[in-house]
Amino acid sequence: MGFRGQFRAVSVVAAVIFLALVGCGKRFERPPIEVSQRESLLGAGNIVQIKSTTNEVLTEIEVTIKTKDREVRHTEPRLGAYQTVEIGWKKLGGWQIPHTAEVEVRVTGYGLPVRARLSDEGDDDTAQ
């Protein structure tokens, strides 16, 4: 194999390693969203609020709500710029979200999730 062949092979290997580390189109950061909660006005439990803090449209928003005994997933196909989506017992088939739940949100194109723990008092909680 000549110099050109070796150069091409090294270039291909470097490109594959770069894509594996960076990901194909993924940003290695948390999505620009805020997670909060409010009491349900109808029914019981809490409503998880996911608010976009960017002017871009976010797609495939996967929300995982965890308690000691249960884990429930819900996917929203789209979240517009600066919009808020609410997820509660109605979207979760009647399951009521307790104050002590943990929420994890993943968004297509972002490598890291946003995690939040709902507070015991029912107040908004900061996301990380």
C-alpha positions as YAML, in Angstrom:
chain: A
units: angstrom
residues:
- id: 1
  name: MET
  ca: [0.00, 0.00, 0.00]
- id: 2
  name: GLY
  ca: [1.46, 3.35, -1.06]
- id: 3
  name: PHE
  ca: [1.41, 6.65, 0.76]
- id: 4
  name: ARG
  ca: [-1.98, 7.62, -0.69]
- id: 5
  name: GLY
  ca: [-3.54, 4.34, 0.37]
- id: 6
  name: GLN
  ca: [-2.20, 4.71, 3.91]
- id: 7
  name: PHE
  ca: [-3.39, 8.32, 4.06]
- id: 8
  name: ARG
  ca: [-6.90, 7.30, 2.97]
- id: 9
  name: ALA
  ca: [-7.03, 4.48, 5.51]
- id: 10
  name: VAL
  ca: [-5.91, 6.77, 8.34]
- id: 11
  name: SER
  ca: [-8.41, 9.42, 7.21]
- id: 12
  name: VAL
  ca: [-11.28, 6.93, 7.24]
- id: 13
  name: VAL
  ca: [-10.32, 5.64, 10.68]
- id: 14
  name: ALA
  ca: [-10.04, 9.21, 12.01]
- id: 15
  name: ALA
  ca: [-13.46, 10.08, 10.58]
- id: 16
  name: VAL
  ca: [-15.06, 7.02, 12.15]
- id: 17
  name: ILE
  ca: [-13.51, 7.78, 15.55]
- id: 18
  name: PHE
  ca: [-14.61, 11.43, 15.30]
- id: 19
  name: LEU
  ca: [-18.21, 10.46, 14.50]
- id: 20
  name: ALA
  ca: [-18.24, 7.90, 17.30]
- id: 21
  name: LEU
  ca: [-17.04, 10.47, 19.83]
- id: 22
  name: VAL
  ca: [-19.15, 13.39, 18.65]
- id: 23
  name: GLY
  ca: [-22.17, 11.45, 17.43]
- id: 24
  name: CYS
  ca: [-23.95, 11.93, 14.16]
- id: 25
  name: GLY
  ca: [-25.60, 15.30, 14.57]
- id: 26
  name: LYS
  ca: [-25.80, 15.13, 18.37]
- id: 27
  name: ARG
  ca: [-24.75, 17.95, 20.62]
- id: 28
  name: PHE
  ca: [-23.03, 16.76, 23.77]
- id: 29
  name: GLU
  ca: [-25.12, 19.03, 25.98]
- id: 30
  name: ARG
  ca: [-28.49, 19.20, 27.70]
- id: 31
  name: PRO
  ca: [-31.48, 20.37, 25.65]
- id: 32
  name: PRO
  ca: [-32.67, 23.96, 26.18]
- id: 33
  name: ILE
  ca: [-35.70, 23.14, 28.33]
- id: 34
  name: GLU
  ca: [-36.95, 23.75, 31.85]
- id: 35
  name: VAL
  ca: [-38.83, 21.14, 33.88]
- id: 36
  name: SER
  ca: [-41.34, 22.19, 36.53]
- id: 37
  name: GLN
  ca: [-44.55, 20.94, 38.11]
- id: 38
  name: ARG
  ca: [-47.95, 22.10, 39.22]
- id: 39
  name: GLU
  ca: [-50.90, 20.54, 40.99]
- id: 40
  name: SER
  ca: [-53.52, 18.95, 38.76]
- id: 41
  name: LEU
  ca: [-56.67, 21.05, 38.59]
- id: 42
  name: LEU
  ca: [-58.83, 18.06, 37.61]
- id: 43
  name: GLY
  ca: [-58.07, 14.66, 39.01]
- id: 44
  name: ALA
  ca: [-55.17, 14.18, 41.35]
- id: 45
  name: GLY
  ca: [-51.41, 14.13, 41.32]
- id: 46
  name: ASN
  ca: [-49.09, 16.54, 39.56]
- id: 47
  name: ILE
  ca: [-48.63, 17.89, 36.08]
- id: 48
  name: VAL
  ca: [-45.09, 17.93, 34.72]
- id: 49
  name: GLN
  ca: [-44.42, 21.02, 32.62]
- id: 50
  name: ILE
  ca: [-41.69, 21.02, 29.99]
- id: 51
  name: LYS
  ca: [-40.87, 24.44, 28.58]
- id: 52
  name: SER
  ca: [-38.63, 25.16, 25.61]
- id: 53
  name: THR
  ca: [-36.17, 28.00, 26.25]
- id: 54
  name: THR
  ca: [-35.01, 28.30, 22.65]
- id: 55
  name: ASN
  ca: [-36.31, 29.61, 19.35]
- id: 56
  name: GLU
  ca: [-35.71, 26.25, 17.65]
- id: 57
  name: VAL
  ca: [-38.29, 23.49, 17.30]
- id: 58
  name: LEU
  ca: [-37.45, 20.43, 19.41]
- id: 59
  name: THR
  ca: [-38.53, 16.97, 18.24]
- id: 60
  name: GLU
  ca: [-38.99, 13.58, 19.87]
- id: 61
  name: ILE
  ca: [-39.15, 14.69, 23.48]
- id: 62
  name: GLU
  ca: [-39.01, 11.53, 25.61]
- id: 63
  name: VAL
  ca: [-40.14, 12.03, 29.20]
- id: 64
  name: THR
  ca: [-39.46, 9.32, 31.78]
- id: 65
  name: ILE
  ca: [-41.17, 9.67, 35.16]
- id: 66
  name: LYS
  ca: [-39.78, 7.44, 37.91]
- id: 67
  name: THR
  ca: [-40.99, 6.59, 41.36]
- id: 68
  name: LYS
  ca: [-39.81, 3.96, 43.80]
- id: 69
  name: ASP
  ca: [-42.36, 1.49, 42.39]
- id: 70
  name: ARG
  ca: [-42.91, 2.54, 38.80]
- id: 71
  name: GLU
  ca: [-41.38, 4.01, 35.65]
- id: 72
  name: VAL
  ca: [-43.57, 5.56, 32.95]
- id: 73
  name: ARG
  ca: [-42.48, 6.92, 29.56]
- id: 74
  name: HIS
  ca: [-44.27, 9.41, 27.37]
- id: 75
  name: THR
  ca: [-43.10, 10.90, 24.06]
- id: 76
  name: GLU
  ca: [-44.16, 14.23, 22.65]
- id: 77
  name: PRO
  ca: [-43.43, 14.44, 18.91]
- id: 78
  name: ARG
  ca: [-42.75, 18.18, 18.84]
- id: 79
  name: LEU
  ca: [-42.22, 21.20, 21.07]
- id: 80
  name: GLY
  ca: [-42.29, 24.57, 19.33]
- id: 81
  name: ALA
  ca: [-40.11, 27.56, 20.13]
- id: 82
  name: TYR
  ca: [-40.72, 28.82, 23.69]
- id: 83
  name: GLN
  ca: [-43.75, 26.54, 24.06]
- id: 84
  name: THR
  ca: [-44.72, 24.45, 27.06]
- id: 85
  name: VAL
  ca: [-46.15, 20.94, 27.08]
- id: 86
  name: GLU
  ca: [-47.90, 19.48, 30.11]
- id: 87
  name: ILE
  ca: [-47.92, 15.79, 31.00]
- id: 88
  name: GLY
  ca: [-50.22, 14.43, 33.66]
- id: 89
  name: TRP
  ca: [-52.63, 11.65, 34.54]
- id: 90
  name: LYS
  ca: [-54.68, 12.11, 31.34]
- id: 91
  name: LYS
  ca: [-51.70, 11.50, 29.02]
- id: 92
  name: LEU
  ca: [-50.38, 8.73, 31.27]
- id: 93
  name: GLY
  ca: [-53.52, 6.56, 31.18]
- id: 94
  name: GLY
  ca: [-54.82, 7.60, 34.58]
- id: 95
  name: TRP
  ca: [-51.54, 7.26, 36.48]
- id: 96
  name: GLN
  ca: [-51.17, 10.10, 38.97]
- id: 97
  name: ILE
  ca: [-47.70, 11.60, 39.29]
- id: 98
  name: PRO
  ca: [-46.70, 11.85, 42.97]
- id: 99
  name: HIS
  ca: [-44.76, 14.79, 44.44]
- id: 100
  name: THR
  ca: [-41.72, 12.57, 44.97]
- id: 101
  name: ALA
  ca: [-41.27, 11.52, 41.33]
- id: 102
  name: GLU
  ca: [-38.06, 11.98, 39.37]
- id: 103
  name: VAL
  ca: [-38.28, 13.23, 35.79]
- id: 104
  name: GLU
  ca: [-35.78, 12.66, 32.99]
- id: 105
  name: VAL
  ca: [-36.21, 14.36, 29.61]
- id: 106
  name: ARG
  ca: [-34.29, 13.43, 26.46]
- id: 107
  name: VAL
  ca: [-34.56, 15.30, 23.18]
- id: 108
  name: THR
  ca: [-33.43, 14.13, 19.75]
- id: 109
  name: GLY
  ca: [-30.16, 15.81, 18.80]
- id: 110
  name: TYR
  ca: [-28.93, 16.30, 22.38]
- id: 111
  name: GLY
  ca: [-26.62, 13.81, 24.06]
- id: 112
  name: LEU
  ca: [-27.39, 14.60, 27.70]
- id: 113
  name: PRO
  ca: [-30.75, 14.43, 29.50]
- id: 114
  name: VAL
  ca: [-32.34, 17.02, 31.76]
- id: 115
  name: ARG
  ca: [-33.17, 15.55, 35.17]
- id: 116
  name: ALA
  ca: [-35.40, 16.99, 37.87]
- id: 117
  name: ARG
  ca: [-36.83, 15.75, 41.15]
- id: 118
  name: LEU
  ca: [-40.32, 16.91, 41.98]
- id: 119
  name: SER
  ca: [-40.38, 18.40, 45.46]
- id: 120
  name: ASP
  ca: [-42.29, 17.10, 48.47]
- id: 121
  name: GLU
  ca: [-44.05, 20.45, 48.82]
- id: 122
  name: GLY
  ca: [-45.33, 20.51, 45.22]
- id: 123
  name: ASP
  ca: [-43.31, 23.63, 44.33]
- id: 124
  name: ASP
  ca: [-41.31, 24.04, 41.15]
- id: 125
  name: ASP
  ca: [-37.94, 22.34, 41.26]
- id: 126
  name: THR
  ca: [-34.74, 23.21, 39.47]
- id: 127
  name: ALA
  ca: [-33.58, 20.96, 36.68]
- id: 128
  name: GLN
  ca: [-30.02, 19.85, 36.04]
...
